[in-house]
Each structure stands twice: as C-alpha cells, then as structure tokens.
Amino acid sequence: MKLLNKHIHWLIFVLAAVILAKQVLILHHLFGFSWVIAVDDAICNAVVLSGSVWTIVLLIKAYPTKVTLYTYAMIIALILGLSSVFAEYKLLQWWQKSDVTATGYIDWLRNTLPVRFIITWIFYSWIATNTALRKNITALNSRFQQHSDAAALLKEAELFKLRQQLQPHFLYNSLNSISALVMISPDKAQEMIGKLSEFLRGSVKRESEDNILIIDELTYIESYLAIESVRFGDRLSVNFDKQFDPKAIIPPFLFQPILENAIKFGLYGKTGKVDIDIKIFSDGPVTVITVTNPYDPTVQPPRGTGFGLKSIGRRLYLLYARADLLETMMEENYFKTILKIPQHHV
C-alpha cells in the first residue's frame, strides 16, 4: 500500500508537469503570446491552484459548520474559485505591468476570466467533493471497525460466560456424589476425587484453545466417563462408534455437556443397566456426533435438565452463525442429540 501511494504521488507530479507544459504550448502557439508570458501564466496558475487545493483539503477535514459536508464542500469550491481567479488576475496584471508587449495579454486575460472561473470551479468542486467523500468513507470505516470490535468483544464475553457456566454444572453434581460416597464408600470417594482432579487439570489446559482435535476431546471425555463410572458403577455403559477424519476438530467443552445430558435422561428413574450410544462420523465438510440414550416420556425429567443443550446451541450460533447445528429428536423410547461441527480445513 505504501509503495502504491508513492507511485500515485509521482503520477500526480508527472501529470501536473504535463498540464503545465501543455498550457505553455497552447498560450504560445495557439494565442501567439511570448514564451515568457506563457510560462508566467502557467506558473502563476499552478501556484494559485496548489495553494487553493491545499486550503480546500484543510477546510474539508476541519468541517466546523452544521451544514451537510457536501454542501460545505461546494460552498468552499465556489468561494475559492472566485478568490483564486481574482487573485491570479491581479497577480498576473501586476507581474506584466512593466512589459509593454503584454497589453494584449492583459486584455485577453480579462476577457477569459469567466471561462477560467468555470474551469477552476469545476476542478475545485471535484477536489472538494472527493475530499469530502474520502472523509466520509474514513469516518464510516472507523465507525464500522468500532462496532465490529464491540461486537467481537461482546461475542467473546458471551462465549466465555457460556463455557464458564457449563463447568460448574458438572462440578456440582460430582461434588454431591463425592459427599455421598464419603460416608458409604470412602475408597470410591478418594478415587473419584483423584479422577475429578485429573479432569479439571485437563480443562484448564484446554481453556485457551478455540478448537481441538476430536481425538483429544475423546481423551477428555474418557476422563469424564471415568468419574461418572464411579458415580453410577455398572449401571452406565457407553458405546462408541468412531468413523471420523483424524484431523477433525471441535470447540472445547462442547461434547461433554451433551453426554452429561444423555446420562441424566438415561439413568433418571431407572435401576438397571443403561446403554448410551455415541456415533462420530464425517459427512463431507461436517463432522456429525450423535448421542442416543433411553428415554421414558412418562417419567418427569430431573430438574435443570436441558440447560447444557441450550448453552451449546447458543455457542454454536455465535461460533458459526448457524442455528441448524444442534438437533434433538425422540424415536420411540430413545432420545437422540445430533451435533454437527463444520470443518474449515476440508
């Protein structure tokens, strides 16, 4: 960009030199004025134009009035157009007053003032409106960037809040189980504390990650299931069917709440063994995770169930701007949760 701006500046200088030379040639060859008069006219015109353009840019950038920016730009172009043509006429008249051969030139200069004003005003209007347009674009870009930054910060804050809400949700249940096991089975309580410590240590390591490999997430899930197996013993059986791309990724803390929800639904109100089936497979640019658990619609679900799914749906929308990545359905006496994770690397 800097190199491009440098080339543009050189191009402006070259164009200005070409226009100046062309003006000298026109005055000399077309109107028959001497080289000295032609050069003086061109130089005076260039100096006045340069000063006026610089003034226009400064005044537009300052913009101290309450009228619209483009109206202000046109007013400045009109005032400076009149002022610069008058100043140029007086300057050239004073410059050429000692030259007796310049009498015809002064008369010609006076007669061409309306034409000079129209050309000058059109040029100044273009400069003024272009400067005003650039100022508006810069202001809009700045405002858009501020809104984008604010929206990004708000999104990040909400994602962080959702992630922080999910962990205590599981932690409270684990601590309640440990509290119950302390009295009836101290050994299991100690084992569960060790597994919980290992699980939370893994959570801290993944806190700063936006995405992790599903393979690594499954290692984390195994730690979670180890804790749940202490809580529920042989009553809980989780079966995996893994047919996914090893490079597939997933946002952290997304899979575990779904599994926790399935365990709650599946085990609540039941005394026998419960099977929870998990299938992970690749479907084109999407990795699909389905979690199926038994469900008895006649039994009142445990209080608070479903919080994790709502949070996951909101997180998915914030991350991918899609509302179709989380589905739930009932099939006879089974409840199925379907999670879809877009894979950007595919």
C-alpha positions in Angstrom: 0.0 0.0 0.0 2.8 2.4 0.8 4.5 1.6 -2.5 1.2 2.3 -4.3 0.8 5.6 -2.6 4.3 6.6 -3.5 3.7 5.8 -7.2 0.4 7.8 -7.1 2.2 10.8 -5.7 4.8 10.6 -8.5 2.0 10.2 -11.1 0.4 13.4 -9.8 3.6 15.3 -10.2 4.1 14.0 -13.7 0.5 14.9 -14.7 0.9 18.4 -13.2 4.1 18.9 -15.2 2.4 17.7 -18.4 -0.5 20.0 -17.9 1.8 22.9 -17.1 3.8 22.3 -20.3 0.6 21.9 -22.4 -0.7 25.2 -21.0 2.6 27.0 -22.0 2.4 25.5 -25.6 -1.3 26.5 -26.0 -0.6 30.1 -24.9 2.4 30.4 -27.2 1.3 28.6 -30.3 -2.5 29.0 -30.2 -2.8 32.5 -28.9 0.6 33.8 -30.0 1.9 35.1 -26.7 5.7 35.1 -26.0 7.3 32.3 -24.2 7.9 34.5 -21.1 4.2 35.4 -20.8 3.1 31.8 -21.4 5.5 30.5 -18.7 4.5 33.2 -16.3 0.8 32.5 -16.8 1.3 28.7 -16.3 3.5 29.1 -13.2 1.1 31.6 -11.6 -1.9 29.3 -12.4 -0.1 26.3 -10.9 0.9 28.2 -7.7 -2.6 29.6 -7.1 -4.2 26.2 -7.8 -1.8 24.3 -5.5 -2.5 26.8 -2.6 -6.2 26.6 -3.2 -6.3 22.8 -3.3 -4.3 22.6 -0.1 -6.7 25.1 1.5 -9.8 23.1 0.3 -8.4 19.9 1.8 -7.6 21.5 5.2 -11.1 23.2 5.4 -12.9 20.0 4.4 -11.0 18.0 7.1 -11.8 20.6 9.7 -15.5 20.8 8.8 -16.6 23.3 11.5 -20.1 24.0 10.2 -23.5 22.4 10.8 -24.5 22.1 7.1 -24.0 18.8 5.3 -20.4 18.0 4.3 -21.1 18.0 0.6 -22.9 21.4 0.7 -20.0 22.8 2.7 -17.6 21.4 0.1 -19.5 23.1 -2.8 -19.6 26.4 -0.9 -15.8 26.2 -0.3 -15.2 25.4 -4.0 -17.3 28.4 -5.1 -15.6 30.9 -2.8 -12.1 29.7 -3.5 -12.9 29.5 -7.2 -13.8 33.2 -7.3 -11.0 34.2 -5.0 -8.3 32.3 -6.8 -9.3 33.6 -10.3 -9.4 37.2 -9.0 -6.0 36.7 -7.2 -4.5 35.1 -10.3 -5.7 38.0 -12.5 -4.4 40.7 -10.1 -1.0 38.9 -9.7 -0.5 38.5 -13.5 -1.6 42.1 -14.1 0.9 43.3 -11.6 3.6 40.9 -12.9 3.2 42.0 -16.5 2.6 45.8 -16.0 6.2 46.6 -16.8 6.1 44.7 -20.1 4.8 47.0 -22.9 4.2 43.9 -25.1 1.8 42.4 -22.6 -1.1 44.9 -23.2 -2.9 42.4 -25.5 -2.3 39.6 -23.0 -3.9 41.6 -20.1 -7.0 42.3 -22.3 -7.2 38.6 -23.2 -6.8 37.6 -19.6 -9.6 39.9 -18.6 -11.9 38.5 -21.3 -11.2 34.9 -20.3 -12.0 35.4 -16.6 -15.5 33.8 -16.9 -14.1 30.8 -18.7 -11.2 30.5 -16.2 -13.7 30.7 -13.3 -15.9 27.9 -14.7 -13.0 25.6 -15.3 -11.5 26.4 -11.9 -14.8 26.0 -10.1 -15.4 22.6 -11.7 -11.9 21.5 -10.7 -12.3 22.7 -7.2 -15.7 21.1 -6.9 -14.2 17.8 -7.9 -11.4 18.2 -5.4 -13.8 19.3 -2.6 -16.4 16.5 -3.1 -13.7 13.9 -3.5 -12.1 15.0 -0.2 -15.5 15.1 1.5 -16.2 11.6 0.2 -12.9 10.3 1.4 -13.5 11.8 4.8 -17.0 10.2 5.0 -15.5 6.8 4.0 -12.8 7.1 6.6 -15.4 8.0 9.3 -17.6 5.1 8.2 -14.7 2.7 8.2 -13.7 3.9 11.7 -17.3 3.6 13.0 -17.7 0.1 11.4 -14.4 -1.0 13.0 -15.6 0.2 16.4 -18.9 -1.6 16.0 -17.0 -4.7 14.8 -14.6 -4.6 17.8 -17.5 -4.1 20.2 -19.5 -7.0 18.6 -16.4 -9.2 18.8 -15.8 -8.4 22.4 -19.5 -9.0 23.2 -19.4 -12.3 21.4 -16.2 -13.4 23.1 -17.6 -12.4 26.5 -20.8 -14.4 25.9 -18.9 -17.4 24.7 -16.7 -17.2 27.8 -19.7 -16.9 30.0 -21.4 -20.0 28.4 -18.2 -22.0 28.8 -17.8 -21.0 32.5 -21.5 -21.9 33.2 -21.1 -25.4 31.9 -18.2 -26.5 34.1 -19.8 -25.7 37.5 -22.9 -27.5 36.2 -20.9 -30.8 36.1 -18.8 -29.9 39.1 -21.7 -29.5 41.5 -23.0 -33.0 40.6 -19.6 -34.5 41.1 -19.1 -32.9 44.5 -22.5 -34.0 45.6 -21.6 -37.6 44.6 -18.3 -37.4 46.4 -20.2 -36.1 49.5 -22.5 -39.1 49.4 -19.6 -41.6 48.8 -17.5 -40.3 51.7 -19.9 -41.9 54.2 -20.7 -45.2 52.4 -17.6 -45.8 50.4 -14.5 -43.7 51.3 -12.3 -45.6 48.8 -14.6 -44.7 45.9 -14.8 -41.1 47.2 -11.0 -40.9 47.2 -10.8 -42.4 43.7 -13.4 -40.0 42.4 -11.6 -37.0 43.8 -8.4 -38.1 42.0 -10.2 -38.5 38.7 -12.0 -35.2 39.2 -8.7 -33.5 39.8 -7.3 -35.0 36.6 -10.4 -34.0 34.7 -10.2 -30.4 35.9 -6.5 -30.2 35.2 -7.3 -31.1 31.6 -10.0 -28.5 31.5 -7.5 -25.7 32.5 -5.1 -26.8 29.7 -7.9 -26.5 27.1 -9.3 -23.2 28.3 -7.3 -21.0 25.9 -8.0 -23.2 22.8 -10.6 -22.2 20.2 -10.6 -25.7 18.6 -9.0 -29.0 19.4 -8.8 -32.4 17.7 -11.8 -34.6 18.3 -9.3 -37.3 19.2 -8.0 -35.1 22.1 -11.6 -34.3 23.1 -12.4 -38.0 23.3 -9.4 -38.4 25.7 -11.0 -35.7 27.8 -14.4 -37.4 27.6 -12.8 -40.7 28.8 -11.7 -38.8 32.0 -15.2 -37.5 32.4 -16.7 -41.0 31.9 -14.2 -42.4 34.5 -15.8 -40.0 37.0 -19.3 -41.0 36.0 -18.5 -44.7 36.3 -17.5 -44.2 39.9 -20.8 -42.4 40.5 -23.0 -45.0 38.7 -20.9 -48.1 38.7 -22.1 -50.9 36.3 -25.4 -49.2 35.6 -23.7 -47.0 33.0 -22.5 -48.4 29.7 -21.2 -46.0 26.9 -20.6 -47.4 23.5 -18.6 -45.6 20.8 -18.7 -45.9 17.0 -15.8 -43.9 15.6 -15.6 -43.3 11.8 -14.3 -39.8 11.5 -11.4 -37.9 10.0 -8.4 -37.9 12.4 -7.9 -34.2 11.6 -11.5 -33.3 12.6 -11.7 -30.6 15.2 -14.3 -29.4 17.7 -14.6 -26.4 20.0 -13.7 -27.5 23.6 -16.3 -28.0 26.3 -19.0 -28.8 23.6 -19.3 -32.6 23.6 -19.2 -33.3 27.4 -22.4 -31.4 28.3 -24.3 -33.4 25.6 -23.1 -36.6 27.1 -23.9 -35.4 30.6 -27.4 -34.5 29.5 -27.8 -38.0 28.0 -26.6 -39.7 31.2 -29.1 -37.7 33.2 -32.0 -38.5 30.9 -30.9 -42.2 30.5 -30.3 -43.0 34.2 -33.0 -41.0 35.8 -35.8 -43.1 37.2 -34.1 -46.4 36.1 -32.4 -49.0 38.3 -31.0 -51.4 35.7 -28.1 -51.1 33.2 -28.4 -48.2 30.7 -26.7 -48.1 27.3 -25.7 -44.8 25.7 -24.6 -45.0 22.1 -22.2 -42.4 20.6 -21.5 -42.3 16.9 -19.0 -40.0 15.4 -18.6 -39.8 11.6 -17.6 -37.5 8.8 -20.2 -36.2 6.4 -18.4 -34.1 3.8 -17.3 -30.8 5.3 -19.1 -31.6 8.6 -18.3 -34.0 11.4 -21.5 -35.4 13.0 -21.8 -36.6 16.5 -25.0 -38.5 17.6 -25.7 -39.4 21.2 -28.6 -41.8 21.8 -29.9 -42.6 25.3 -33.0 -44.4 26.7 -35.9 -42.0 27.5 -39.2 -42.6 29.3 -41.6 -39.8 28.4 -43.9 -40.8 31.3 -41.2 -40.0 33.9 -40.7 -36.4 35.0 -37.1 -35.4 33.9 -34.7 -34.2 36.6 -34.8 -30.6 37.4 -32.4 -28.4 35.4 -32.0 -30.9 32.5 -31.6 -29.2 29.2 -29.5 -26.2 30.4 -26.4 -27.7 28.7 -28.2 -28.1 25.3 -29.4 -24.5 25.3 -25.9 -23.2 26.0 -24.4 -25.4 23.3 -27.0 -24.2 20.8 -26.1 -20.6 21.6 -22.4 -21.3 21.4 -22.7 -22.9 18.0 -24.7 -19.9 16.7 -22.0 -17.5 18.0 -19.2 -19.6 16.6 -20.6 -20.5 13.2 -23.7 -18.1 12.7 -25.9 -21.2 12.1 -28.9 -22.4 14.0 -29.1 -25.9 12.4 -26.0 -27.5 14.0 -27.8 -28.9 17.1 -30.8 -31.1 16.8 -32.8 -33.3 19.2 -35.4 -35.9 18.4 -37.3 -38.7 20.1 -37.5 -42.2 18.5 -39.9 -44.4 20.4 -38.2 -44.7 23.8 -34.9 -43.1 22.8 -33.7 -39.6 22.8 -31.2 -38.6 20.2 -29.0 -35.5 20.2 -27.3 -34.6 16.9 -24.3 -32.3 16.9 -22.7 -31.0 13.6 -19.3 -29.4 13.5 -18.2 -27.6 10.3 -14.6 -28.5 9.4 -12.8 -25.4 8.0 -9.8 -27.5 6.8 -11.9 -29.7 4.5 
